[in-house]
Amino acid sequence: MPTATINGLPHYYDDVGNGEALVLLHGANGSAHAFEEHHAELSQRFRVIAPDMRSMGRSAHVESMAHDAWVQDLRALLDYLGIVRAHVYGISLGSRVAMRFAIEYPERVRSIILTAPHTYLIKELDSNMNRAGGDGANLPSAEQEEMRRRHGEDWLTAYRNYYNIRNKAELQTYYNLRVSNPLHDVVGEYSDHVTRIGCPILVLQSDDILTRGRGTFDHAIELKNEMPEQVRLAIVPSMASGQGRAAIPPALFRHHIIEFANSLEGVAAG
């Protein structure tokens, strides 16, 4: 179980394979467990780095943090591992970190790959994330077990801490990126325009209506409309996940990531 002291705190990460670095960033209240099924195939093409982000998974369960801590932790982890530039994948919350990282540290990013992107926070997602009021005991029993699997026996603390962290206005503002023709109203303020991202982008989006209802389908369309030449959009058939939510079939997920990275070979980095 590899761990590193990053910005003064213990961070867990998976590190498998060789080749170009591919960082995999999980979603809200998630962990690197989500990517384990992909390691065998992706590690044949990439050096796969999958961290548990601060306050989640097997990393330190802190009560509070600076609004840019997840971005700074990623930079520090790449430094620690001697990785100059990486493809950065993010799902949901991970997509927000990936996009912000590409703005802050463009020289460290070969491309970004996004699933269920949240370019900015919308009311529906905000309500869904706050539905349990920060108390994991209010979650259905199946979700409680999933939280325990992701975060360990201290999962109630991790769940409560994430609730408090995500509800800081400055954090949401930091990750809110403007598009020219938004399809939803933003919660909070914008910090930057999404076009500050200069690298190639793959948006790998499920076609499921559940995903569309949470705004991520619309965000995928917004990104393609905003940067038609820069963004490659792949809308793929969905499958039900263990939590009854839309998910991209694993083989298709890996195929699109590998094909996208291969298409960039010989292309100068942005």
Beta strands, then each sheet from edge to edge (+ up, - down):
strand 1: 3-6
strand 2: 9-17
strand 3: 20-25
strand 4: 46-51
strand 5: 86-91
strand 6: 109-115
strand 7: 177-178
strand 8: 192-193
strand 9: 201-206
strand 10: 231-236
strand 11: 239-240
strand 12: 246-247
sheet 1: 1+ 2- 4+ 3+ 5+ 6+ 9+ 10+
sheet 2: 7+ 8+
sheet 3: 11+ 12-
end
